[in-house]
Amino acid sequence: MTDRRIVFVVFDGFQPLDLTGPHEVFHSAGEYACEVVAARAGPVRSVSGLLVHAGHGVADLDPAGTDTLVVVGGRGVDRAREDEALVAWVAAAAAGARRVASVCSGVFLLAAAGLLDGRRVTTHWAREEQLAREHPEVRVDCDPIFVRDGRVWTSAGVTAGMDLALALVEDDLGRDIAHEVARRLVLFLRRPGGQSQFSVALWSRQPATDPVRAAVAAIHADPGARHDIAGLAAHAGLSTRHLQRRFTAELGAPPAAYVERVRVEAARRALTDGDEPVEAIARRCGFATAETLRRTFHRRLGVAPSDYRARFRSTAGPLTDSAEEG
C-alpha cells in the first residue's frame, strides 16, 4: 500500500473535470492511492449532472494519514463552505497532510478552513474579485495557472487542475515520469505554473464601436507592425486622445497594453508551431530584439521563450506499451 494517499474533497455542484482530470493524472503515475470524500458517502451530483460515488463521508474517514488533500471547485462550493462538518474535516486533514491543494474555486473551501492566511493563491479568473473581497487575508494572483506557496498549491479553473496534478507528480517522482504521464493522457508537456491563464480571446472584451473595432482589426492583422497611438488613431479616424479614452473604456486595457498582449500571443503561436529562431520571431512579432521578447515573456508568462517552446511542443512519438486509451 503506497503512503502517497491522495484524498479528493467533493460536494454537490462540483466541477467534474476538477476531480476526474487530476484523478487520472495520479492514477496514471501508478504511485498513488486515491480516495474521494464528501459530506456523506454515496452519490454526489456534479454541476453538469454527472454522479460520482464518494467512498467516504467526513464522519467515517479519519483525516489523519492524508498525504495530499485536493479540494475541487464548482458552483456548489459556496454552499459547501457553509457546511461546518465538512470545513472542520478539511482543516483537520490539512493539519497533518504533507500538501494541500485546490482546483479552481475549491480555494474558497480552503479559505473557509483558515488554511490560506497570508498565502499567495490563484483561482479561476472569474472568481478573482470575489476571493479578494471576501478574504483580504489572502494574496490573490489570478494570472498564473497554478501557484505554490509552501505546502499549499492552488490552481486556476478546470484543465489547469491537470497541470497542477502533473506538477505534484513531478515534485514526487521526477520530470521524466510526469512527462510520461502527460504522453499517456495525450496532454501537452506540463505547462509551467507561471504561465498566464489568460489568452487574448479570454481576457479581451469585444470592441463596441466601429472606430475601435478598426484599430483592433489592424493590430490583429499584423501584430509586428508599429502600432503607435498615432497610427491606430489614423485607422480609427479619431484623435489620439479620443482613441486612447475610448479604446480603454471598451476593451479594459489601453492600446499599448493590448498591442503587447496580442504580440505575446503571436509569439507563443510561432514558438509552438514552427522552428523559426527566437530572434526572427521577436522581430516579426514586433519586439525588435530577442532580449525584449525574453523580458516580456518573463513579465507576462513567467517563463523564457526557449523554455516555453520546449515545454509546449512535444516531439515524442506514440507510446509503444500498453497505455490506457480513452
C-alpha positions as CSV (number, residue, x, y, z in Angstrom):
1,M,0.0,0.0,0.0
2,T,1.6,3.3,-1.1
3,D,2.0,6.1,1.5
4,R,1.1,8.6,-1.2
5,R,-2.5,8.9,-0.3
6,I,-4.5,11.4,-2.3
7,V,-7.9,12.5,-0.8
8,F,-10.2,14.4,-3.0
9,V,-13.0,16.5,-1.4
10,V,-16.2,16.8,-3.5
11,F,-19.6,18.3,-2.8
12,D,-22.9,18.7,-4.7
13,G,-22.4,21.0,-7.6
14,F,-18.7,20.3,-8.0
15,Q,-17.0,20.7,-11.4
16,P,-16.4,17.1,-12.7
17,L,-13.1,17.8,-14.5
18,D,-11.7,19.3,-11.3
19,L,-11.9,15.7,-10.0
20,T,-11.5,13.4,-12.9
21,G,-8.6,15.3,-14.6
22,P,-6.3,15.3,-11.6
23,H,-7.5,11.8,-10.5
24,E,-6.4,10.3,-13.9
25,V,-3.1,12.0,-13.7
26,F,-2.3,10.5,-10.3
27,H,-3.7,7.1,-11.3
28,S,-1.6,7.1,-14.5
29,A,1.5,7.8,-12.4
30,G,0.9,4.4,-10.7
31,E,2.3,5.5,-7.3
32,Y,-0.8,6.9,-5.6
33,A,-3.9,5.7,-3.7
34,C,-6.8,8.0,-4.5
35,E,-9.9,8.3,-2.3
36,V,-13.0,10.6,-2.6
37,V,-14.7,12.1,0.4
38,A,-17.9,14.1,0.7
39,A,-20.2,15.3,3.4
40,R,-21.8,11.9,3.2
41,A,-20.7,8.7,1.5
42,G,-22.6,7.8,-1.7
43,P,-23.6,9.5,-4.9
44,V,-22.6,13.2,-5.3
45,R,-24.0,15.1,-8.2
46,S,-21.7,17.4,-10.2
47,V,-22.8,20.8,-11.7
48,S,-23.3,19.1,-15.0
49,G,-25.4,16.2,-13.6
50,L,-22.7,13.6,-13.5
51,L,-23.0,11.4,-10.5
52,V,-19.8,10.4,-8.7
53,H,-19.6,7.9,-5.8
54,A,-17.9,9.2,-2.7
55,G,-16.4,6.2,-1.0
56,H,-16.4,8.1,2.4
57,G,-18.3,10.7,4.3
58,V,-16.5,13.0,6.7
59,A,-18.0,11.2,9.7
60,D,-16.4,7.9,8.8
61,L,-13.0,8.8,7.3
62,D,-10.1,9.6,9.6
63,P,-8.5,12.8,8.4
64,A,-5.1,11.5,9.7
65,G,-2.9,9.8,7.2
66,T,-3.7,12.1,4.2
67,D,-0.6,12.8,2.2
68,T,-2.1,15.2,-0.3
69,L,-5.5,16.8,0.2
70,V,-7.1,18.1,-3.0
71,V,-10.3,20.2,-2.8
72,V,-12.1,20.5,-6.1
73,G,-14.1,23.5,-7.3
74,G,-17.5,24.2,-8.8
75,R,-20.6,26.3,-8.3
76,G,-21.6,24.2,-5.2
77,V,-18.5,25.5,-3.3
78,D,-20.5,28.4,-1.9
79,R,-22.9,26.1,-0.2
80,A,-20.2,23.6,0.7
81,R,-18.2,26.1,2.7
82,E,-21.2,26.7,4.9
83,D,-21.1,23.0,6.0
84,E,-19.4,23.2,9.3
85,A,-18.6,19.5,9.5
86,L,-17.0,19.5,6.0
87,V,-15.0,22.6,6.7
88,A,-13.8,21.1,10.0
89,W,-12.8,17.9,8.3
90,V,-10.8,19.8,5.7
91,A,-9.0,21.7,8.4
92,A,-8.2,18.5,10.3
93,A,-7.0,16.7,7.2
94,A,-4.9,19.6,6.1
95,A,-3.2,19.9,9.6
96,G,-1.4,16.6,9.1
97,A,-1.1,16.5,5.3
98,R,2.2,16.9,3.6
99,R,0.5,19.0,0.9
100,V,-2.8,20.8,0.5
101,A,-4.2,21.7,-2.9
102,S,-7.3,23.2,-4.5
103,V,-8.6,23.3,-8.1
104,C,-10.5,26.3,-9.3
105,S,-13.0,27.7,-6.7
106,G,-12.0,24.9,-4.3
107,V,-9.8,27.6,-2.9
108,F,-12.8,29.1,-1.1
109,L,-13.2,25.9,1.0
110,L,-9.5,26.1,1.9
111,A,-10.0,29.7,2.9
112,A,-13.1,28.8,5.0
113,A,-11.0,26.3,6.8
114,G,-8.4,29.0,7.7
115,L,-5.6,27.5,5.6
116,L,-4.7,30.4,3.4
117,D,-3.9,33.4,5.7
118,G,-1.1,35.4,4.3
119,R,-0.6,33.0,1.4
120,R,-0.4,33.7,-2.3
121,V,-3.1,31.8,-4.2
122,T,-4.8,31.6,-7.5
123,T,-8.3,30.5,-8.7
124,H,-10.4,30.8,-11.8
125,W,-10.2,34.3,-13.2
126,A,-13.9,34.8,-12.9
127,R,-13.7,34.3,-9.1
128,E,-10.7,36.6,-8.5
129,E,-12.6,39.7,-7.3
130,Q,-14.9,37.6,-5.1
131,L,-11.9,35.9,-3.4
132,A,-10.0,39.1,-2.9
133,R,-13.1,40.8,-1.5
134,E,-14.2,38.0,0.9
135,H,-10.7,37.1,2.0
136,P,-8.5,40.1,2.3
137,E,-6.1,38.0,4.4
138,V,-5.2,36.1,1.2
139,R,-2.9,37.4,-1.6
140,V,-4.8,36.7,-4.8
141,D,-2.9,36.4,-8.1
142,C,-5.1,35.1,-10.9
143,D,-2.6,35.3,-13.7
144,P,-0.8,32.0,-13.2
145,I,-2.4,28.7,-14.0
146,F,-1.2,27.4,-10.6
147,V,0.7,28.7,-7.6
148,R,2.8,27.0,-4.9
149,D,3.2,28.8,-1.6
150,G,5.0,26.4,0.7
151,R,2.9,23.2,1.1
152,V,-0.2,24.9,-0.3
153,W,-0.8,24.6,-4.1
154,T,-3.7,26.3,-5.8
155,S,-4.7,26.2,-9.5
156,A,-6.9,28.1,-11.9
157,G,-10.0,26.5,-13.5
158,V,-10.8,23.1,-14.9
159,T,-8.0,21.8,-17.1
160,A,-5.4,23.8,-15.0
161,G,-6.1,21.1,-12.3
162,M,-4.3,18.6,-14.6
163,D,-1.3,20.9,-14.8
164,L,-1.3,21.2,-11.1
165,A,-1.5,17.4,-10.7
166,L,1.4,16.9,-13.2
167,A,3.4,19.4,-11.2
168,L,2.7,17.4,-8.0
169,V,3.7,14.2,-9.7
170,E,6.9,15.8,-10.9
171,D,7.6,17.1,-7.4
172,D,7.3,13.5,-6.1
173,L,8.6,11.3,-8.9
174,G,10.6,13.5,-11.2
175,R,10.2,15.2,-14.6
176,D,10.5,12.0,-16.7
177,I,7.6,10.3,-15.1
178,A,5.5,13.5,-15.2
179,H,6.2,13.7,-18.9
180,E,5.3,10.1,-19.5
181,V,2.0,10.6,-17.7
182,A,1.4,13.6,-20.0
183,R,2.0,11.4,-23.0
184,R,-0.2,8.7,-21.8
185,L,-3.1,11.1,-21.3
186,V,-2.4,12.9,-24.6
187,L,-1.6,16.2,-22.9
188,F,0.8,18.9,-23.7
189,L,4.0,18.6,-21.8
190,R,3.4,20.2,-18.4
191,R,2.7,23.9,-18.6
192,P,4.8,25.9,-16.2
193,G,2.7,27.2,-13.3
194,G,3.7,30.8,-14.0
195,Q,2.1,30.7,-17.4
196,S,-0.8,33.1,-17.7
197,Q,-4.3,31.6,-17.7
198,F,-5.3,34.4,-20.0
199,S,-5.1,34.4,-23.8
200,V,-6.3,37.4,-25.9
201,A,-9.5,35.5,-26.6
202,L,-10.2,35.2,-22.9
203,W,-9.1,38.5,-21.4
204,S,-10.2,41.0,-24.0
205,R,-13.6,42.4,-24.4
206,Q,-15.1,42.9,-27.9
207,P,-15.0,46.5,-29.2
208,A,-18.3,48.2,-29.1
209,T,-17.9,50.8,-31.8
210,D,-16.6,50.8,-35.4
211,P,-13.6,53.1,-34.8
212,V,-12.2,51.0,-32.0
213,R,-13.1,47.8,-34.0
214,A,-11.0,49.2,-36.9
215,A,-8.0,49.8,-34.6
216,V,-8.2,46.3,-33.1
217,A,-8.5,44.7,-36.6
218,A,-5.3,46.5,-37.6
219,I,-3.5,45.2,-34.6
220,H,-4.5,41.6,-35.2
221,A,-3.9,41.8,-38.9
222,D,-0.2,42.5,-38.3
223,P,0.9,42.3,-34.7
224,G,4.5,43.2,-35.7
225,A,3.6,46.5,-37.2
226,R,4.5,49.7,-35.4
227,H,1.0,50.3,-33.9
228,D,1.8,53.5,-32.1
229,I,-1.1,55.6,-30.9
230,A,-0.9,58.0,-33.9
231,G,-1.1,55.1,-36.3
232,L,-4.0,53.4,-34.5
233,A,-5.8,56.7,-34.3
234,A,-5.5,57.0,-38.1
235,H,-7.1,53.6,-38.5
236,A,-9.9,54.6,-36.2
237,G,-10.4,58.0,-37.7
238,L,-10.2,59.6,-34.2
239,S,-7.8,61.9,-32.4
240,T,-5.1,60.2,-30.4
241,R,-6.6,61.4,-27.1
242,H,-10.1,60.3,-28.1
243,L,-8.9,56.8,-29.2
244,Q,-6.9,56.3,-26.0
245,R,-10.0,57.1,-23.9
246,R,-12.5,55.0,-26.0
247,F,-10.2,52.1,-26.5
248,T,-9.5,51.8,-22.8
249,A,-13.2,52.1,-21.9
250,E,-14.3,49.5,-24.5
251,L,-11.6,46.9,-24.1
252,G,-10.5,47.4,-20.5
253,A,-6.9,48.0,-21.4
254,P,-5.0,50.9,-23.1
255,P,-3.8,50.5,-26.7
256,A,-0.2,49.9,-25.8
257,A,-1.0,47.1,-23.3
258,Y,-3.4,45.5,-25.8
259,V,-0.8,45.6,-28.6
260,E,1.8,43.9,-26.3
261,R,-0.6,41.1,-25.4
262,V,-1.5,40.4,-29.0
263,R,2.2,40.3,-29.8
264,V,2.8,37.9,-27.0
265,E,0.0,35.6,-28.3
266,A,1.5,35.8,-31.8
267,A,5.0,34.9,-30.5
268,R,3.5,32.0,-28.4
269,R,1.9,30.5,-31.5
270,A,5.1,31.0,-33.5
271,L,7.2,29.3,-30.9
272,T,5.0,26.2,-30.7
273,D,4.0,25.9,-34.4
274,G,7.4,26.0,-36.1
275,D,11.2,26.1,-35.9
276,E,11.8,29.7,-36.6
277,P,14.6,31.1,-34.5
278,V,13.6,33.2,-31.4
279,E,15.4,36.2,-32.9
280,A,13.3,36.1,-36.0
281,I,10.1,35.6,-34.1
282,A,10.9,38.6,-32.0
283,R,11.4,40.8,-35.0
284,R,8.3,39.5,-36.8
285,C,6.0,39.9,-33.8
286,G,7.1,43.5,-33.1
287,F,9.6,43.0,-30.2
288,A,12.6,44.2,-32.2
289,T,15.1,42.0,-30.3
290,A,15.2,38.6,-28.7
291,E,16.1,40.2,-25.4
292,T,12.9,42.4,-25.4
293,L,10.9,39.3,-26.2
294,R,12.6,37.4,-23.3
295,R,11.9,40.2,-20.8
296,T,8.3,40.5,-21.9
297,F,7.7,36.7,-21.7
298,H,9.2,36.7,-18.2
299,R,7.0,39.5,-17.1
300,R,3.8,38.2,-18.8
301,L,4.2,34.5,-18.6
302,G,6.9,33.8,-16.0
303,V,8.9,31.7,-18.5
304,A,11.6,32.3,-21.2
305,P,10.6,31.9,-24.9
306,S,13.0,29.0,-25.3
307,D,11.5,27.2,-22.2
308,Y,8.0,27.9,-23.5
309,R,8.8,26.3,-26.8
310,A,10.4,23.2,-25.1
311,R,7.5,22.7,-22.7
312,F,4.7,23.2,-25.2
313,R,5.9,21.4,-28.3
314,S,6.3,17.7,-27.7
315,T,8.3,15.8,-30.3
316,A,7.8,12.4,-28.6
317,G,6.5,9.6,-30.7
318,P,3.5,7.4,-30.0
319,L,3.5,5.1,-27.0
320,T,4.6,1.5,-27.7
321,D,3.5,0.0,-24.4
322,S,0.0,-0.9,-23.2
323,A,-1.0,2.5,-22.0
324,E,-4.7,3.0,-21.3
325,E,-6.5,4.9,-24.1
326,G,-9.8,6.8,-24.0
